[in-house]
Amino acid sequence: MDDLQPQRFDEEILLSSSCPDGVRYHKLLSVLDRSLSSVVDTFKLEDLYAIFPGLAEEIPEKLADSHEQISSYLRNSANSDFQEILMQYNMACRLSALDALIKEAIERKQGPDGQSVSSLSPESINRGRAAAIKRAEIARLKEKLAGLQKENAESIVRLNEYRATMSAEQASLEATIFHVEKVSTTNLTTTHV
């Protein structure tokens, strides 16, 4: 599903998106209208009179007309932007689909005779939660195992390096001992002769 990905804004989509306006869509429009009204209503005629006191005394009706035109322009411009956004994201269809999904869930929760279907037993709920906890614990343990295996592999490499060094040193030491024994044996034999 392409959540909140803007759709192409062309006539084909506008013509094909003939979704019924659901409850949530009307509520969204209502909230947008109230929000817009609360913002536009902060632009008061009295404030305009205070900004232009000379015009307020000379031609207050022109200033009132200007105030009305500005308010109307702001309202229409913002409303047009809202409508473009609603169409761009195909909000009417999406919210209508959400309404249908909620209605279907409510109907599914109720049995064929209108009675509420009994919910899951506490044991089933606990098993479901326990399964999720166990999966998370298994993932954590696998991650820990991978870390330990990496450490072990690094330790084995170091141990093999130490073994190789020790073998080389042992061979060198044995060669030295052999030469020392050979020299001492040669010295002993030459001293006895």
Backbone as JSON, one array per atom type, in Angstrom:
{
  "sequence": "MDDLQPQRFDEEILLSSSCPDGVRYHKLLSVLDRSLSSVVDTFKLEDLYAIFPGLAEEIPEKLADSHEQISSYLRNSANSDFQEILMQYNMACRLSALDALIKEAIERKQGPDGQSVSSLSPESINRGRAAAIKRAEIARLKEKLAGLQKENAESIVRLNEYRATMSAEQASLEATIFHVEKVSTTNLTTTHV",
  "N": [[0.85, -1.19, 0.0], [0.55, 2.26, -0.78], [1.06, 4.32, 1.35], [0.26, 7.59, 1.96], [1.6, 8.49, -0.3], [1.81, 10.79, -2.81], [-0.61, 10.96, -5.38], [-0.75, 10.95, -8.97], [-1.73, 14.04, -10.26], [-4.08, 14.38, -12.21], [-6.68, 14.48, -14.77], [-7.68, 11.88, -15.29], [-7.34, 10.43, -12.91], [-8.89, 11.96, -11.21], [-11.4, 11.59, -12.33], [-11.7, 8.83, -12.1], [-11.71, 8.41, -9.41], [-14.18, 8.19, -7.9], [-15.22, 8.04, -5.14], [-17.42, 7.31, -2.43], [-18.21, 9.85, -0.09], [-17.21, 9.45, 3.13], [-17.9, 9.18, 6.69], [-15.64, 9.95, 8.15], [-14.29, 11.51, 6.28], [-16.06, 13.68, 5.97], [-15.9, 14.64, 8.56], [-13.22, 15.41, 8.63], [-13.29, 17.48, 6.72], [-14.94, 19.22, 8.13], [-13.34, 19.81, 10.36], [-11.18, 21.05, 9.08], [-12.53, 23.28, 8.03], [-13.38, 24.57, 10.4], [-10.87, 25.14, 11.51], [-9.76, 26.82, 9.57], [-11.61, 28.91, 9.69], [-11.16, 29.8, 12.31], [-8.61, 30.85, 12.04], [-8.88, 32.82, 10.0], [-10.77, 34.43, 11.17], [-9.31, 35.78, 13.07], [-8.32, 37.97, 11.86], [-9.46, 40.9, 12.24], [-11.93, 43.47, 11.71], [-11.8, 45.69, 13.34], [-9.11, 45.77, 14.0], [-8.06, 46.46, 11.55], [-9.14, 49.01, 11.3], [-7.67, 50.21, 13.3], [-5.13, 50.11, 12.25], [-5.35, 51.67, 9.96], [-6.33, 54.47, 10.68], [-7.06, 56.93, 9.54], [-8.38, 56.3, 7.11], [-10.42, 54.87, 8.24], [-11.99, 56.82, 9.42], [-12.66, 58.46, 7.27], [-13.65, 56.86, 5.05], [-15.22, 54.45, 6.07], [-16.85, 52.38, 5.12], [-15.6, 51.5, 2.76], [-13.25, 50.48, 3.81], [-14.33, 48.41, 5.31], [-15.38, 46.88, 3.22], [-12.97, 46.19, 1.96], [-11.82, 44.68, 3.98], [-13.59, 42.55, 4.05], [-13.18, 41.5, 1.47], [-10.48, 40.74, 1.63], [-10.58, 38.83, 3.69], [-12.3, 36.99, 2.47], [-10.72, 36.28, 0.26], [-8.5, 35.09, 1.55], [-9.78, 32.93, 2.82], [-10.87, 31.52, 0.58], [-8.53, 30.95, -0.89], [-7.01, 29.35, 0.91], [-8.85, 27.3, 1.27], [-8.95, 26.28, -1.32], [-6.31, 25.33, -1.52], [-6.42, 23.35, 0.46], [-8.31, 21.61, -0.69], [-6.92, 20.81, -2.96], [-4.81, 19.38, -1.8], [-6.26, 17.36, -0.52], [-7.29, 16.06, -2.76], [-4.93, 15.33, -4.05], [-3.81, 13.4, -2.37], [-5.85, 11.65, -2.39], [-7.84, 11.55, -0.38], [-10.58, 11.24, 0.13], [-11.27, 8.68, -0.88], [-9.48, 7.09, 0.59], [-10.22, 7.57, 3.26], [-12.83, 6.72, 3.11], [-12.42, 4.04, 2.57], [-11.24, 3.34, 4.98], [-13.42, 3.75, 6.69], [-15.09, 1.7, 5.72], [-13.53, -0.52, 6.37], [-13.49, -0.39, 9.16], [-16.21, -0.71, 9.66], [-16.54, -3.29, 8.66], [-14.93, -4.7, 10.46], [-16.35, -4.35, 12.83], [-18.71, -5.68, 12.18], [-17.66, -8.24, 11.8], [-16.85, -8.8, 14.35], [-19.23, -9.15, 15.62], [-21.54, -11.82, 15.93], [-23.54, -13.94, 13.7], [-26.13, -13.67, 14.67], [-26.19, -11.18, 15.74], [-25.16, -11.0, 18.24], [-22.33, -10.41, 20.32], [-19.26, -11.85, 19.47], [-17.52, -14.19, 21.43], [-14.55, -13.19, 23.04], [-11.0, -13.86, 22.79], [-9.57, -16.36, 24.9], [-7.98, -15.76, 28.1], [-5.69, -17.35, 28.31], [-5.02, -17.84, 25.64], [-4.42, -15.27, 24.8], [-2.23, -14.71, 26.46], [-0.46, -16.69, 25.53], [-0.07, -15.76, 22.95], [1.19, -13.29, 23.46], [3.41, -14.26, 24.83], [4.64, -15.71, 22.82], [5.49, -13.67, 21.11], [7.29, -12.38, 22.81], [9.1, -14.45, 23.19], [10.07, -14.74, 20.57], [11.39, -12.32, 20.29], [13.32, -12.62, 22.28], [14.72, -14.82, 21.27], [15.79, -13.67, 18.96], [17.46, -11.77, 20.17], [19.22, -13.48, 21.54], [20.35, -14.87, 19.38], [21.73, -12.8, 18.17], [23.56, -12.23, 20.21], [24.91, -14.69, 20.26], [26.09, -14.64, 17.72], [27.87, -12.55, 18.11], [29.53, -13.69, 20.07], [30.53, -15.86, 18.61], [32.02, -14.5, 16.72], [33.94, -13.27, 18.37], [35.16, -15.62, 19.33], [36.24, -16.66, 16.95], [38.11, -14.67, 16.36], [39.75, -14.98, 18.62], [40.7, -17.58, 18.18], [42.25, -17.16, 15.9], [44.23, -15.46, 16.98], [45.29, -17.27, 18.89], [46.32, -19.27, 17.19], [48.29, -17.75, 15.97], [49.93, -17.26, 18.22], [50.67, -19.91, 18.75], [52.16, -20.53, 16.45], [54.25, -18.7, 16.75], [55.31, -19.64, 19.18], [56.08, -22.22, 18.38], [58.08, -21.57, 16.52], [59.88, -20.27, 18.23], [60.45, -22.41, 19.93], [61.66, -24.21, 18.17], [63.89, -22.69, 17.5], [65.09, -22.5, 20.02], [65.59, -25.23, 20.53], [67.44, -25.71, 18.51], [69.48, -24.05, 19.36], [70.12, -25.24, 21.82], [70.99, -27.7, 20.84], [73.29, -26.92, 19.44], [74.75, -25.86, 21.56], [75.11, -28.17, 23.13], [76.56, -29.67, 21.31], [78.84, -28.12, 21.02], [79.76, -28.19, 23.67], [80.2, -30.95, 23.94], [82.18, -31.33, 22.04], [84.18, -29.79, 23.12], [84.63, -31.19, 25.45], [85.54, -33.6, 24.47], [87.84, -32.84, 23.13], [89.35, -31.9, 25.24], [89.84, -34.21, 26.73], [91.49, -35.72, 25.11]],
  "CA": [[0.0, 0.0, 0.0], [1.39, 3.44, -0.89], [0.57, 5.25, 2.36], [0.59, 9.0, 1.85], [2.36, 8.82, -1.49], [0.9, 11.57, -3.63], [-0.98, 10.36, -6.65], [-0.66, 11.9, -10.06], [-2.85, 14.97, -10.21], [-4.59, 14.62, -13.55], [-8.11, 14.27, -14.9], [-8.04, 10.46, -15.22], [-7.47, 10.02, -11.51], [-10.04, 12.66, -10.63], [-12.63, 10.98, -12.82], [-11.82, 7.45, -11.65], [-11.79, 8.34, -7.95], [-15.52, 8.57, -7.47], [-15.48, 7.32, -3.88], [-18.42, 7.99, -1.6], [-17.65, 10.57, 1.05], [-17.56, 8.78, 4.38], [-18.04, 9.95, 7.92], [-14.34, 10.54, 8.5], [-13.99, 12.56, 5.32], [-16.87, 14.84, 6.34], [-15.34, 15.16, 9.82], [-11.99, 16.1, 8.25], [-13.69, 18.75, 6.11], [-15.45, 20.07, 9.2], [-12.19, 20.28, 11.15], [-10.46, 22.01, 8.24], [-13.33, 24.51, 7.96], [-13.29, 25.27, 11.7], [-9.5, 25.65, 11.65], [-9.65, 27.96, 8.67], [-12.43, 30.0, 10.24], [-10.52, 30.37, 13.5], [-7.46, 31.64, 11.6], [-9.34, 33.99, 9.26], [-11.51, 35.3, 12.1], [-8.38, 36.59, 13.86], [-8.16, 39.21, 11.11], [-10.68, 41.63, 12.6], [-12.14, 44.79, 11.11], [-11.34, 46.69, 14.31], [-7.65, 45.85, 13.85], [-7.83, 47.2, 10.31], [-9.42, 50.41, 11.63], [-6.56, 50.7, 14.12], [-3.96, 50.26, 11.38], [-5.62, 52.78, 9.04], [-7.34, 55.31, 11.34], [-7.53, 57.99, 8.62], [-9.37, 55.7, 6.23], [-11.56, 54.45, 9.06], [-12.85, 57.98, 9.65], [-13.12, 59.04, 6.02], [-14.46, 55.91, 4.28], [-15.24, 53.17, 6.8], [-17.47, 51.31, 4.35], [-14.59, 50.97, 1.84], [-12.34, 49.67, 4.61], [-15.08, 47.2, 5.64], [-15.41, 46.08, 1.99], [-11.61, 45.65, 1.78], [-11.66, 43.63, 4.99], [-14.39, 41.4, 3.6], [-12.51, 40.93, 0.3], [-9.25, 40.07, 2.08], [-11.01, 37.63, 4.41], [-12.83, 36.04, 1.49], [-9.59, 35.77, -0.52], [-7.74, 34.16, 2.4], [-10.59, 31.72, 3.01], [-10.95, 30.79, -0.69], [-7.2, 30.47, -1.25], [-6.68, 28.24, 1.8], [-9.79, 26.22, 0.97], [-8.49, 25.7, -2.58], [-5.11, 24.55, -1.2], [-6.87, 22.15, 1.18], [-8.96, 20.71, -1.63], [-5.88, 20.24, -3.81], [-4.1, 18.37, -0.99], [-7.18, 16.23, -0.34], [-7.38, 15.33, -4.02], [-3.61, 14.79, -4.34], [-3.63, 12.19, -1.57], [-7.05, 10.85, -2.56], [-8.3, 11.36, 0.99], [-11.97, 10.77, 0.18], [-11.26, 7.21, -1.05], [-8.75, 6.46, 1.69], [-11.03, 7.62, 4.48], [-13.99, 5.87, 2.86], [-11.93, 2.66, 2.75], [-11.07, 3.16, 6.42], [-14.78, 3.58, 7.23], [-15.55, 0.35, 5.36], [-12.73, -1.48, 7.14], [-13.97, -0.36, 10.55], [-17.53, -1.31, 9.66], [-16.35, -4.73, 8.49], [-14.4, -5.25, 11.72], [-17.44, -4.38, 13.81], [-19.6, -6.77, 11.77], [-16.98, -9.5, 12.03], [-16.82, -9.03, 15.8], [-20.55, -9.63, 16.0], [-21.93, -13.09, 15.3], [-24.64, -13.82, 12.74], [-27.37, -13.28, 15.33], [-26.05, -9.84, 16.31], [-24.49, -11.09, 19.53], [-20.88, -10.24, 20.25], [-18.52, -13.1, 19.5], [-16.67, -14.18, 22.62], [-13.17, -12.86, 22.72], [-10.03, -14.91, 23.06], [-9.37, -16.67, 26.31], [-6.75, -15.17, 28.64], [-4.56, -18.23, 28.01], [-4.64, -17.6, 24.25], [-3.79, -13.95, 24.74], [-0.91, -14.83, 27.07], [0.39, -17.45, 24.62], [0.29, -14.87, 21.85], [2.2, -12.35, 23.96], [4.61, -15.03, 25.15], [5.3, -16.05, 21.56], [6.2, -12.47, 20.65], [8.42, -12.18, 23.72], [10.08, -15.51, 22.89], [10.72, -14.41, 19.3], [12.33, -11.22, 20.56], [14.42, -13.19, 23.06], [15.51, -15.65, 20.34], [16.55, -12.75, 18.12], [18.51, -11.2, 21.02], [20.2, -14.53, 21.79], [21.07, -15.11, 18.12], [22.67, -11.69, 18.01], [24.62, -12.44, 21.2], [25.67, -15.84, 19.78], [26.9, -14.2, 16.59], [28.96, -11.78, 18.69], [30.45, -14.63, 20.72], [31.22, -16.62, 17.57], [33.02, -13.6, 16.13], [35.02, -13.18, 19.35], [35.85, -16.91, 19.33], [37.03, -16.76, 15.72], [39.26, -13.77, 16.53], [40.62, -15.6, 19.62], [41.35, -18.72, 17.54], [43.29, -16.6, 15.03], [45.32, -15.03, 17.87], [45.88, -18.48, 19.46], [47.14, -19.89, 16.13], [49.48, -16.91, 15.82], [50.79, -17.56, 19.38], [51.22, -21.26, 18.55], [53.19, -20.43, 15.42], [55.38, -18.0, 17.38], [55.88, -20.55, 20.17], [56.76, -23.29, 17.64], [59.31, -21.0, 15.97], [60.8, -20.06, 19.35], [60.87, -23.74, 20.41], [62.62, -24.72, 17.19], [65.11, -21.9, 17.67], [65.67, -22.9, 21.31], [66.13, -26.58, 20.37], [68.64, -25.58, 17.68], [70.5, -23.45, 20.22], [70.52, -26.28, 22.78], [71.75, -28.67, 20.09], [74.62, -26.35, 19.19], [75.46, -25.77, 22.84], [75.52, -29.52, 23.49], [77.59, -30.09, 20.35], [80.05, -27.39, 21.37], [80.26, -28.71, 24.93], [80.69, -32.29, 23.69], [83.42, -31.16, 21.29], [85.15, -29.28, 24.08], [84.93, -32.28, 26.39], [86.34, -34.59, 23.76], [89.15, -32.27, 22.86], [90.03, -31.78, 26.52], [90.22, -35.58, 27.13], [92.45, -36.3, 24.17]],
  "C": [[0.88, 1.23, 0.0], [0.88, 4.52, 0.05], [1.13, 6.63, 2.09], [1.55, 9.32, 0.72], [1.41, 9.6, -2.39], [0.63, 10.87, -4.95], [-0.85, 11.42, -7.72], [-1.92, 12.74, -10.08], [-3.3, 15.26, -11.64], [-6.06, 14.22, -13.62], [-8.53, 12.81, -14.81], [-8.26, 10.02, -13.78], [-8.69, 10.69, -10.88], [-11.35, 12.01, -11.07], [-12.81, 9.57, -12.28], [-12.0, 7.35, -10.14], [-13.15, 8.84, -7.45], [-15.9, 7.75, -6.24], [-16.57, 8.06, -3.12], [-17.72, 8.68, -0.43], [-18.15, 9.93, 2.33], [-17.62, 9.74, 5.54], [-16.73, 10.66, 8.25], [-13.95, 11.66, 7.54], [-14.78, 13.83, 5.65], [-16.35, 15.47, 7.63], [-14.05, 15.93, 9.53], [-12.3, 17.45, 7.63], [-14.19, 19.74, 7.16], [-14.31, 20.65, 10.04], [-11.39, 21.31, 10.36], [-11.2, 23.34, 8.18], [-13.26, 25.29, 9.27], [-11.91, 25.87, 11.91], [-9.3, 26.89, 10.79], [-10.42, 29.15, 9.2], [-11.74, 30.64, 11.44], [-9.31, 31.21, 13.11], [-7.92, 32.92, 10.91], [-10.07, 34.96, 10.19], [-10.59, 36.11, 13.0], [-8.07, 37.9, 13.16], [-9.45, 40.02, 11.25], [-10.72, 43.01, 11.95], [-11.63, 45.88, 12.05], [-9.82, 46.86, 14.23], [-7.28, 46.64, 12.59], [-8.11, 48.69, 10.52], [-8.27, 51.0, 12.43], [-5.32, 50.93, 13.27], [-4.12, 51.47, 10.46], [-6.68, 53.7, 9.65], [-7.9, 56.41, 10.43], [-8.61, 57.46, 7.69], [-10.62, 55.28, 6.99], [-12.51, 55.6, 9.31], [-13.46, 58.49, 8.36], [-14.06, 58.1, 5.25], [-14.49, 54.55, 4.96], [-15.88, 52.04, 5.99], [-16.51, 50.7, 3.34], [-13.61, 50.06, 2.59], [-13.02, 48.36, 5.0], [-15.17, 46.28, 4.42], [-14.04, 45.43, 1.74], [-11.37, 44.51, 2.76], [-12.39, 42.37, 4.55], [-13.73, 40.71, 2.4], [-11.25, 40.16, 0.71], [-9.6, 38.77, 2.8], [-11.5, 36.57, 3.45], [-11.7, 35.44, 0.66], [-8.79, 34.75, 0.29], [-8.49, 32.84, 2.56], [-10.61, 30.88, 1.72], [-9.6, 30.19, -1.09], [-6.81, 29.26, -0.4], [-7.58, 27.04, 1.51], [-9.38, 25.51, -0.33], [-7.24, 24.84, -2.35], [-5.48, 23.26, -0.48], [-7.47, 21.14, 0.22], [-7.93, 20.05, -2.54], [-5.11, 19.14, -3.07], [-4.98, 17.14, -0.81], [-7.29, 15.4, -1.61], [-6.04, 14.66, -4.34], [-3.38, 13.47, -3.61], [-4.86, 11.29, -1.59], [-7.69, 10.51, -1.21], [-9.74, 10.84, 1.06], [-12.02, 9.25, 0.08], [-10.58, 6.53, 0.13], [-9.58, 6.44, 2.96], [-12.3, 6.79, 4.32], [-13.6, 4.4, 3.05], [-11.73, 2.36, 4.23], [-12.43, 2.97, 7.09], [-15.29, 2.17, 6.96], [-14.81, -0.72, 6.16], [-13.2, -1.54, 8.59], [-15.34, -1.0, 10.64], [-17.44, -2.83, 9.54], [-15.83, -5.38, 9.78], [-15.48, -5.34, 12.77], [-18.4, -5.52, 13.47], [-18.97, -8.13, 12.03], [-16.94, -9.84, 13.52], [-18.16, -9.57, 16.29], [-20.86, -10.92, 15.25], [-23.09, -12.88, 14.35], [-25.95, -13.38, 13.38], [-27.28, -11.91, 15.99], [-25.37, -9.83, 17.67], [-22.98, -10.95, 19.33], [-20.2, -11.6, 20.36], [-17.6, -13.06, 20.71], [-15.23, -13.93, 22.21], [-12.26, -14.02, 23.07], [-9.91, -15.14, 24.56], [-8.09, -16.02, 26.8], [-5.52, -16.02, 28.33], [-4.07, -17.99, 26.58], [-3.91, -16.27, 24.11], [-2.37, -14.03, 25.31], [0.04, -15.62, 26.17], [0.85, -16.57, 23.45], [1.35, -13.86, 22.27], [3.5, -13.07, 24.24], [5.37, -15.38, 23.87], [6.09, -14.85, 21.04], [7.43, -12.2, 21.51], [9.51, -13.21, 23.43], [10.8, -15.23, 21.57], [11.74, -13.3, 19.5], [13.55, -11.74, 21.31], [15.31, -14.06, 22.17], [16.37, -14.75, 19.45], [17.71, -12.14, 18.91], [19.61, -12.23, 21.26], [21.0, -14.87, 20.53], [22.11, -14.03, 17.88], [23.85, -11.84, 18.97], [25.51, -13.6, 20.77], [26.59, -15.43, 18.63], [28.1, -13.4, 17.09], [30.0, -12.68, 19.34], [31.22, -15.45, 19.68], [32.3, -15.77, 16.9], [34.21, -13.46, 17.07], [35.84, -14.46, 19.37], [36.74, -17.04, 18.1], [38.27, -15.88, 15.82], [40.25, -14.37, 17.53], [41.37, -16.79, 19.02], [42.48, -18.24, 16.63], [44.49, -16.17, 15.88], [46.04, -16.25, 18.46], [46.77, -19.18, 18.43], [48.41, -19.08, 15.89], [50.45, -17.16, 16.97], [51.44, -18.93, 19.23], [52.37, -21.23, 17.54], [54.44, -19.76, 16.0], [56.08, -18.92, 18.35], [56.63, -21.68, 19.47], [58.08, -22.78, 17.07], [60.33, -20.79, 17.08], [61.32, -21.39, 19.88], [61.91, -24.32, 19.47], [63.95, -23.99, 17.32], [65.84, -22.3, 18.95], [66.29, -24.29, 21.2], [67.41, -26.54, 19.54], [69.79, -25.02, 18.51], [71.02, -24.48, 21.2], [71.38, -27.32, 22.07], [73.17, -28.17, 19.84], [75.44, -26.26, 20.46], [75.95, -27.16, 23.25], [76.64, -30.0, 22.58], [78.92, -29.42, 20.7], [80.62, -27.95, 22.67], [80.8, -30.12, 24.76], [82.02, -32.21, 22.96], [84.51, -30.68, 22.24], [85.56, -30.36, 25.04], [85.83, -33.3, 25.69], [87.74, -34.03, 23.46], [89.94, -32.1, 24.15], [90.49, -33.15, 26.99], [91.28, -36.12, 26.2], [93.8, -35.74, 24.41]]
}
